[in-house]
Amino acid sequence: MRRRIRFLSGLALAAAASLSPAAAADKSGVPVDLELVLAVDISYSMDAEEQEMQREGYRAAIVSRPVLEAIAQGMIGRIAVAYVEWAGAEEQRVVVPWTLIDGAESAAAFAEKLAAAPLRRAYRTSISGALVHSAKLFETSGFSGARKVVDISGDGPNNQGEPVELVRDEVLDRGITVNGLPLMLKRPSFAMMDVGDLDAYYRDCVIGGPGAFMVPVRSIAQFPDAVRTKLLMEIAGLAPDHPSIGPGGLASVPVAAERVRSDCTSGEQLWRERFGN
């Protein structure tokens, strides 16, 4: 209960009053079909090649014709996107602030801002910290979205900060959907605090909410298609086997898939086993 109260004090108190800043923003913000936070892992387990792959994948996807067509076909025809990089519990940074995307020109401007930002890396992995930070961004976005989504991209389990499952559930209680892009590009390593089935971990401990899904990435070559697929599904509400995604999709996994449940504290346990704290 103590952990829950501490988290609520930083995120959800505004929801308790009808005249809260978040409620005011929803009423007066610019209407969009979707408010989307792209939250990208920059922990030291991500090497330079993987970091550049992430950046290029998002830059290419946001300006791609299928994504722009999906935006145009929405009820309003525009979305709002913010790009966040994260690592440890106190390490989150907005790289590209909330940006209205309603066509090729605004998409290109977003991609240019992303390209101009220097690459960096930081210590530890706190998915829960990334979720708290991302959820707060909706309170001051200046937009009023029909849907609110946080998209978590990462290559390891939570090993610092609040328990990820607890934080995820509180984010879902605020009407925010969490999708995932688990990066499974290397053989699991105890030295790097990896878990063997990161896709199962994301499925059970990270994603959730109406229509939640994840797209596992198992090779660098697959990443551009995976990012584009994910954005299409988020913007247009497409099913994994929709023709716009391509034959067979990319093994997108819905939250309701049958499963043997993952241990959501496995990352913290690995850290304690190696470092004793």
C-alpha positions in Angstrom: 0.0 0.0 0.0 2.9 2.4 0.8 4.3 2.0 -2.7 0.9 2.6 -4.3 0.3 5.8 -2.3 3.8 7.1 -3.3 3.1 6.5 -7.0 -0.4 8.1 -6.8 1.0 11.2 -5.2 3.1 11.8 -8.3 0.7 10.8 -11.0 -3.0 10.3 -10.2 -4.0 13.0 -7.7 -5.2 15.2 -10.5 -7.8 12.6 -11.5 -9.5 13.0 -8.1 -10.9 16.4 -8.9 -13.2 17.3 -11.8 -11.3 20.6 -12.3 -7.8 19.0 -12.3 -5.2 20.1 -14.9 -5.6 16.8 -16.8 -9.4 17.3 -17.0 -9.0 20.8 -18.1 -6.6 19.8 -20.8 -9.0 17.1 -22.1 -11.7 19.7 -22.4 -9.7 22.5 -24.0 -6.9 20.6 -25.9 -6.7 20.2 -29.6 -8.8 17.2 -30.7 -6.8 14.3 -32.1 -7.5 10.6 -32.9 -4.6 9.5 -30.8 -2.1 10.8 -28.2 1.0 8.5 -28.4 4.1 8.4 -26.3 7.0 6.5 -27.8 9.1 5.5 -24.8 12.5 4.0 -26.0 15.1 2.2 -23.9 18.6 3.7 -23.9 20.1 1.6 -21.1 23.7 0.3 -21.5 22.5 -3.1 -22.7 21.6 -1.3 -25.9 24.8 -0.9 -28.0 25.4 1.9 -30.5 24.1 -0.1 -33.5 20.9 -1.0 -31.7 20.4 2.7 -30.6 20.8 3.9 -34.2 18.5 1.2 -35.4 15.8 2.4 -33.1 16.1 6.0 -34.1 16.2 5.2 -37.8 13.3 2.8 -37.5 11.0 5.5 -35.9 12.2 8.2 -38.3 11.4 6.0 -41.3 8.1 4.7 -39.9 6.6 8.1 -39.0 7.1 9.4 -42.6 6.1 6.2 -44.4 3.2 6.3 -46.7 1.2 3.5 -44.9 1.5 5.4 -41.6 0.5 8.8 -43.1 -2.5 7.2 -44.8 -3.5 5.6 -41.5 -3.4 9.0 -39.9 -5.4 10.7 -42.7 -8.1 8.0 -42.5 -8.8 8.7 -38.8 -12.0 10.3 -37.7 -10.1 13.6 -37.2 -7.1 12.9 -39.4 -4.4 13.9 -37.0 -2.4 12.5 -34.0 -0.1 13.8 -31.4 3.2 12.1 -30.7 6.0 12.6 -28.1 9.3 10.7 -28.1 10.9 9.8 -24.7 14.2 8.0 -23.9 14.5 6.2 -20.6 16.8 4.0 -18.6 17.0 3.9 -14.8 14.3 5.1 -12.3 15.4 8.7 -12.5 16.5 8.7 -16.1 13.8 9.8 -18.5 14.1 12.6 -21.1 11.7 14.0 -23.7 13.7 14.0 -26.9 10.9 15.3 -29.2 8.0 17.0 -27.3 4.3 16.7 -28.2 4.0 17.2 -31.9 0.8 17.4 -34.0 1.2 15.1 -37.1 -1.4 15.6 -39.8 0.5 15.0 -43.0 3.9 14.6 -44.6 5.2 18.0 -43.6 4.6 17.7 -39.9 5.8 14.1 -39.9 9.0 15.1 -41.6 9.5 17.9 -39.0 9.1 15.3 -36.2 11.6 13.0 -37.9 14.1 15.8 -38.3 14.0 16.7 -34.6 14.6 13.1 -33.8 17.5 12.9 -36.1 19.1 16.0 -34.7 19.1 14.8 -31.1 22.4 13.1 -30.0 22.4 9.5 -29.0 23.2 8.7 -25.4 23.1 5.8 -23.0 22.4 5.6 -19.2 22.4 3.0 -16.4 19.8 0.5 -15.2 16.4 -0.4 -16.6 13.2 1.0 -15.1 10.2 0.3 -17.2 8.0 1.5 -14.2 9.9 4.8 -14.2 9.3 5.1 -18.0 5.6 4.4 -17.5 5.2 7.0 -14.7 7.0 9.7 -16.7 5.0 8.9 -19.9 1.7 8.9 -18.1 2.4 12.3 -16.7 3.0 13.7 -20.1 -0.7 13.3 -21.0 -1.7 15.8 -18.3 0.0 18.7 -20.1 0.0 17.5 -23.7 -2.3 20.3 -25.0 -4.3 17.7 -26.9 -7.5 15.8 -26.4 -7.1 12.4 -27.8 -9.8 9.8 -28.4 -7.2 7.3 -27.3 -4.1 7.6 -25.1 -1.2 5.1 -25.7 2.2 4.6 -24.2 4.5 2.4 -26.4 7.4 0.8 -24.4 10.4 -0.3 -26.5 13.2 -2.2 -24.5 15.5 -5.1 -24.4 15.3 -6.2 -20.7 13.1 -6.5 -17.6 12.5 -3.9 -15.0 15.4 -3.9 -12.4 15.0 -0.6 -10.6 12.2 1.6 -9.3 8.6 0.7 -8.4 7.3 -2.8 -9.3 6.4 -2.7 -13.0 3.1 -4.6 -12.7 1.8 -2.3 -10.0 2.7 0.8 -12.0 1.3 -0.6 -15.2 -2.0 -1.3 -13.5 -2.3 2.2 -12.2 -1.5 3.6 -15.6 -4.3 1.4 -17.1 -6.7 2.8 -14.4 -6.2 6.2 -16.0 -7.5 5.0 -19.3 -4.1 4.7 -20.9 -3.2 1.7 -23.0 0.3 0.3 -22.9 1.8 -1.5 -25.9 5.2 -3.1 -26.2 8.1 -3.6 -28.6 10.4 -6.2 -26.8 13.8 -6.3 -28.4 15.1 -9.8 -28.4 18.2 -9.3 -30.5 20.9 -11.1 -28.4 21.3 -14.4 -26.6 20.1 -13.9 -23.0 23.0 -13.1 -20.7 23.1 -13.1 -16.9 25.8 -10.4 -17.1 23.4 -8.1 -18.9 20.5 -8.8 -16.6 18.5 -10.5 -19.4 15.5 -12.8 -19.1 15.0 -15.7 -21.5 11.5 -14.9 -22.6 11.3 -11.2 -22.8 8.2 -11.3 -25.0 6.4 -13.3 -22.3 7.5 -10.8 -19.7 6.2 -7.9 -21.7 3.0 -9.8 -22.3 2.3 -10.4 -18.6 4.0 -7.5 -16.9 4.1 -4.5 -19.2 1.3 -4.3 -21.8 -2.3 -3.8 -21.0 -5.5 -1.9 -21.7 -8.1 -2.0 -24.5 -6.6 -3.5 -27.7 -3.1 -3.8 -26.1 -0.5 -5.8 -28.1 3.2 -6.3 -28.5 5.4 -6.9 -31.5 8.5 -8.9 -30.6 11.7 -8.0 -32.6 14.2 -10.8 -33.0 16.6 -9.4 -35.5 17.9 -5.9 -36.5 16.7 -6.5 -40.0 13.1 -6.9 -38.7 13.1 -3.7 -36.7 11.9 -1.2 -39.5 8.9 -3.4 -40.4 8.1 -4.0 -36.7 8.0 -0.3 -35.9 5.9 0.5 -39.0 3.5 -2.4 -38.1 3.2 -1.2 -34.5 2.4 2.4 -35.5 -0.2 1.2 -38.1 -1.9 -0.9 -35.4 -1.9 1.9 -32.9 -3.0 4.6 -35.3 -5.7 2.7 -37.2 -6.6 0.0 -34.7 -5.7 -2.8 -37.1 -5.6 -6.5 -36.2 -2.3 -8.3 -36.6 -3.4 -10.1 -39.7 -4.8 -7.0 -41.5 -3.7 -6.8 -45.2 -2.0 -3.5 -44.6 0.5 -5.1 -42.4 1.6 -7.8 -44.8 1.3 -11.6 -45.0 1.2 -13.1 -41.6 1.9 -9.8 -39.8 4.9 -9.8 -37.5 3.9 -12.2 -34.7 1.9 -9.5 -32.9 0.7 -11.0 -29.6 -2.5 -9.6 -28.0 -2.7 -9.2 -24.2 -5.3 -11.9 -23.8 -3.2 -14.7 -25.3 -3.2 -18.0 -23.2 0.0 -18.3 -21.2 2.0 -19.5 -18.3 2.4 -16.3 -16.2 5.8 -14.7 -16.0 7.5 -13.5 -12.8 7.2 -9.7 -12.9 10.0 -9.3 -10.4 12.6 -11.4 -12.3 14.6 -8.4 -13.3 15.0 -7.2 -9.7 15.9 -10.8 -8.6 18.6 -11.0 -11.3 20.1 -7.7 -10.1 20.1 -8.8 -6.4 21.7 -12.2 -7.3 24.5 -10.4 -9.2 25.1 -7.3 -7.0 23.5 -8.2 -3.7 21.3 -5.1 -3.4 
